[in-house]
Amino acid sequence: MQDFSRAVTRVLRRAVPFDGVCLLTVDPATLLPTGEVVEDGLPAAAMIRLTEIELREPDFNKFTALARTDQPTASLSGATAGDLDRSLRQRELRRPSGFADELRAVLSGTTGTWGALTLLREARSPHFTPAEVRFVASLARALADGLRRAALIGDAYEELSSRCFEINVPTAVRSSAIGEDSGTASFAGIFDTYLGVSGQDRVLDAVRACWASLFNTRAVAYRLRAGTHHRDMPMAVGVIELIHARASGVAFSAHPVTGKTDRVVIETSWGWGEAVVQGLVTPDHAEVGKADGRVLKYQVADKTVVSAFDYAVGRVIETEMPARLVSRRVLDEEQIAAITDAVLAVERHYGYPVDVEWVLDRHRREGEPVCVVQARPVTVTAPQTAPTEWNPAAMAAKYVFGT
């Protein structure tokens, strides 16, 4: 709410100068206030009397009256024909505090009324003009939608925290756009993902930033190459409990380069998977035969970057890998088998080769499943042809020497 109010203030002040502002959130059912953010407004001691006037005494431009009109935005100077002292709150509260004209707007949209806005000007400033009133009125629906989203996201985050038995549960905030991943295109790693985000304001900021990444340079460039338009892929944003990762990575049920479907390819590094998905680290590389689950290849990389939780900023960031982990193998045989089982289960469910993002919980015990956090189609597959004859040399190269 604080961040949203500051953003609204910055936008409005460019077009409609003012000296003080109050942004209320209200209950859509009763229109009673549920919260407020005040900047350079009336002193706190005046708020009780202001509320009494608003709820119990006659006055101009009361929010409940404005909400019933066709134009729920008005200035006090317009309502009083320029005689501001006809207003009870002006005589008792605003003028003694140095304020003169006031612009009020009820913030309503198609889903109800979610807030109320008051802009104040000091006695030395001119009255609000009809053009300024119309401009604020034109923004009312967008502001109401912003308040509604903030309220619903905040409530949902509190519910998630309660279900996880946390006060402010760390979350992963990530995109889910229509057409983001299909058999012909994949936006993997192009839209923004935020890991370890906790607290209502930070979660709301991350959700907005995730939506905005629909228009980042990577996404726009990819859409141009793929011949798609942003209107074809409206974006939702998922906020989910963050898994405390020992290791993470991606796995493919078809080779991502050759397209061959006879093996599972796994790429992994320590910590969370953003460094792998974004291509910031050279991960360990493993290949597993689908037929027998045998590890055909395991290449240990020098992993110089890790996605780790930074308690100072309250989220997962990319930082230098601890020296003891740079050249250390990430996955053992049991973990590779568990990842392979998960990938093949996802492939069977969808009926086509898949690209899976997975996480090993740091509390996971041997024999327990891995966590699959995202799955999408593999966009490259090679045509599969039936062998025309038995080739012992080829079979030995594949199953004995692992090539």
PEPE-V885002 format. One record per run of one state. SS is the DSSP state (a for helix, b for strand, c for the rest). FROM is the first residue (numbers start at 1). TO is the last residue. Records with the same first field share a line. If there is no record, write none. Layout:
# PEPE-V885002
SS: FROM-TO ; FROM-TO
This chain:
# PEPE-V885002
c: 1-1 ; 16-19 ; 27-32 ; 40-43 ; 57-62 ; 67-72 ; 80-83 ; 87-87 ; 98-98 ; 110-111 ; 123-129 ; 164-170 ; 178-180 ; 182-185 ; 187-192 ; 198-199 ; 216-216 ; 227-229 ; 233-234 ; 242-244 ; 253-262 ; 273-273 ; 278-283 ; 290-294 ; 300-304 ; 311-314 ; 321-322 ; 326-332 ; 351-353 ; 362-370 ; 378-391 ; 400-403
a: 2-15 ; 44-56 ; 63-66 ; 76-79 ; 84-86 ; 88-97 ; 130-163 ; 200-215 ; 217-226 ; 230-232 ; 274-277 ; 323-325 ; 333-350 ; 392-399
b: 20-26 ; 33-39 ; 73-75 ; 99-109 ; 112-122 ; 171-177 ; 181-181 ; 186-186 ; 193-197 ; 235-241 ; 245-252 ; 263-272 ; 284-289 ; 295-299 ; 305-310 ; 315-320 ; 354-361 ; 371-377
